[in-house]
Amino acid sequence: MARQTGREPEGLVGPALPAELEGVWTAFHEIAGRRQLGSMGAGPLTYPDLMAWAALTGRRVTPFEVRILCRLDDCWLAAQYAETAKETPA
């Protein structure tokens, strides 16, 4: 958004991403961008998804990075479900 408007939205400004996490953050966006959507919404990334991405991109992923990717996905899904719950009338 900052590139389009020339300013950062107040609610989206947070701490800078540590350089050590840039690779796994980029990987998460690459993988999550190919996420399957079902009738119930977005599903979690699976180990086969991660394995296929690694094989197709030639990326060597450590077990630690896999755990980070899964945790990022858990957080992303929780945020999506929370947003959906706010939008759905009770």
VOBA-1610 file (N, C-alpha, C; in pm, whole numbers, padded with zeros to 5 digits, always signed):
BEGIN
Met+00082-00118+00000Met+00000+00000+00000Met+00087+00125+00000Ala+00200+00120+00070Ala+00287+00237+00078Ala+00340+00276-00060Arg+00366+00175-00143Arg+00414+00207-00279Arg+00309+00280-00360Gln+00182+00246-00337Gln+00074+00307-00414Gln+00038+00445-00363Thr+00038+00463-00232Thr-00008+00589-00175Thr+00105+00681-00129Gly+00225+00625-00111Gly+00336+00705-00062Gly+00340+00720+00089Arg+00250+00651+00160Arg+00252+00658+00306Arg+00210+00523+00364Glu+00259+00495+00484Glu+00227+00371+00553Glu+00098+00388+00633Pro+00003+00294+00621Pro-00116+00301+00706Pro-00077+00279+00851Glu-00131+00358+00942Glu-00093+00352+01083Glu-00110+00213+01143Gly-00218+00146+01117Gly-00244+00016+01177Gly-00154-00095+01126Leu-00083-00073+01017Leu+00000-00178+00958Leu+00149-00159+00986Val+00185-00053+01051Val+00326-00029+01080Val+00364-00108+01204Gly+00465-00191+01191Gly+00511-00273+01303Gly+00662-00278+01303Pro+00716-00363+01385Pro+00861-00374+01390Pro+00917-00431+01260Ala+01040-00396+01230Ala+01105-00447+01110Ala+01128-00597+01123Leu+01120-00667+01012Leu+01144-00810+01010Leu+01294-00835+01022Pro+01337-00918+01116Pro+01481-00948+01126Pro+01532-01011+00997Ala+01651-00975+00957Ala+01710-01024+00833Ala+01713-01177+00829Glu+01730-01241+00944Glu+01738-01386+00950Glu+01606-01453+00911Leu+01497-01380+00918Leu+01366-01437+00886Leu+01314-01402+00747Glu+01387-01320+00674Glu+01338-01277+00543Glu+01315-01394+00448Gly+01406-01492+00450Gly+01392-01607+00360Gly+01269-01690+00390Val+01245-01718+00517Val+01129-01800+00553Val+01000-01721+00533Trp+01002-01591+00554Trp+00884-01506+00530Trp+00849-01506+00382Thr+00951-01491+00297Thr+00930-01495+00153Thr+00877-01633+00111Ala+00935-01738+00168Ala+00889-01874+00136Ala+00743-01891+00175Phe+00705-01842+00292Phe+00565-01854+00335Phe+00472-01788+00234His+00508-01670+00188His+00422-01602+00091His+00414-01677-00041Glu+00525-01735-00084Glu+00524-01814-00208Glu+00432-01935-00194Ile+00446-02006-00083Ile+00368-02128-00062Ile+00221-02095-00038Ala+00195-02001+00050Ala+00057-01966+00085Ala-00019-01909-00035Gly+00052-01847-00128Gly-00011-01794-00247Gly-00068-01901-00338Arg-00030-02026-00316Arg-00079-02139-00395Arg-00178-02224-00313Arg-00221-02172-00202Arg-00309-02244-00109Arg-00440-02286-00176Gln-00486-02406-00142Gln-00615-02454-00191Gln-00727-02395-00106Leu-00833-02355-00172Leu-00952-02306-00101Leu-01065-02405-00123Gly-01133-02439-00015Gly-01245-02531-00023Gly-01375-02461+00011Ser-01480-02538+00024Ser-01611-02480+00054Ser-01615-02419+00194Met-01524-02461+00281Met-01519-02407+00417Met-01413-02297+00430Gly-01356-02256+00319Gly-01254-02151+00322Gly-01114-02208+00304Ala-01017-02135+00350Ala-00878-02174+00334Ala-00844-02290+00427Gly-00771-02385+00374Gly-00723-02496+00455Gly-00577-02475+00490Pro-00528-02552+00584Pro-00388-02537+00624Pro-00294-02587+00516Leu-00174-02532+00516Leu-00069-02586+00431Leu-00034-02725+00485Thr-00006-02816+00395Thr+00025-02952+00437Thr+00173-02981+00413Tyr+00221-03088+00478Tyr+00360-03127+00454Tyr+00384-03160+00306Pro+00290-03228+00238Pro+00309-03247+00094Pro+00319-03115+00017Asp+00243-03013+00060Asp+00254-02881-00004Asp+00396-02827+00011Leu+00450-02838+00133Leu+00585-02788+00160Leu+00689-02867+00082Met+00672-03001+00079Met+00767-03085+00006Met+00764-03055-00144Ala+00646-03039-00199Ala+00634-03009-00342Ala+00697-02874-00373Trp+00670-02773-00291Trp+00728-02641-00313Trp+00881-02649-00309Ala+00934-02719-00209Ala+01080-02731-00197Ala+01139-02802-00317Ala+01075-02911-00362Ala+01126-02985-00477Ala+01120-02903-00605Leu+01009-02832-00625Leu+00992-02756-00749Leu+01080-02631-00755Thr+01111-02574-00640Thr+01192-02452-00639Thr+01339-02479-00612Gly+01372-02604-00576Gly+01511-02636-00544Gly+01555-02584-00409Arg+01460-02548-00326Arg+01491-02492-00194Arg+01514-02604-00094Arg+01622-02597-00018Arg+01647-02692+00090Arg+01593-02629+00217Val+01495-02695+00277Val+01428-02641+00394Val+01468-02725+00515Thr+01509-02658+00620Thr+01548-02727+00742Thr+01423-02762+00824Pro+01433-02860+00914Pro+01318-02889+01001Pro+01274-02766+01081Phe+01368-02685+01124Phe+01334-02562+01196Phe+01251-02469+01109Glu+01289-02454+00982Glu+01213-02368+00890Glu+01073-02424+00866Val+01062-02556+00859Val+00929-02618+00842Val+00841-02583+00961Arg+00897-02590+01082Arg+00818-02555+01201Arg+00776-02409+01196Ile+00866-02321+01152Ile+00831-02179+01142Ile+00720-02159+01038Leu+00734-02224+00923Leu+00632-02212+00819Leu+00496-02260+00870Cys+00495-02370+00944Cys+00369-02421+01000Cys+00311-02324+01103Arg+00394-02266+01186Arg+00345-02169+01285Arg+00292-02044+01217Leu+00362-01996+01115Leu+00312-01880+01039Leu+00176-01912+00980Asp+00163-02033+00926Asp+00036-02072+00866Asp-00074-02081+00972Asp-00042-02135+01088Asp-00140-02140+01197Asp-00189-01999+01233Cys-00096-01906+01243Cys-00133-01767+01276Cys-00217-01705+01165Trp-00178-01730+01041Trp-00253-01675+00927Trp-00395-01730+00926Leu-00409-01862+00945Leu-00542-01923+00946Leu-00627-01869+01061Ala-00568-01855+01179Ala-00643-01802+01294Ala-00694-01662+01264Ala-00611-01579+01201Ala-00653-01444+01166Ala-00765-01447+01062Gln-00756-01537+00965Gln-00860-01548+00863Gln-00993-01593+00924Tyr-00986-01694+01013Tyr-01107-01744+01077Tyr-01169-01637+01166Ala-01087-01561+01237Ala-01138-01454+01323Ala-01207-01347+01240Glu-01147-01313+01127Glu-01207-01211+01039Glu-01340-01261+00982Thr-01345-01388+00945Thr-01468-01446+00893Thr-01577-01447+00999Ala-01538-01478+01123Ala-01635-01482+01233Ala-01694-01344+01259Lys-01612-01239+01245Lys-01662-01102+01264Lys-01762-01064+01157Glu-01740-01116+01035Glu-01824-01079+00922Glu-01953-01161+00917Thr-01956-01274+00987Thr-02072-01364+00981Thr-02170-01329+01093Pro-02294-01300+01057Pro-02393-01269+01162Pro-02419-01391+01249Ala-02442-01368+01376Ala-02466-01477+01471Ala-02605-01529+01463
//
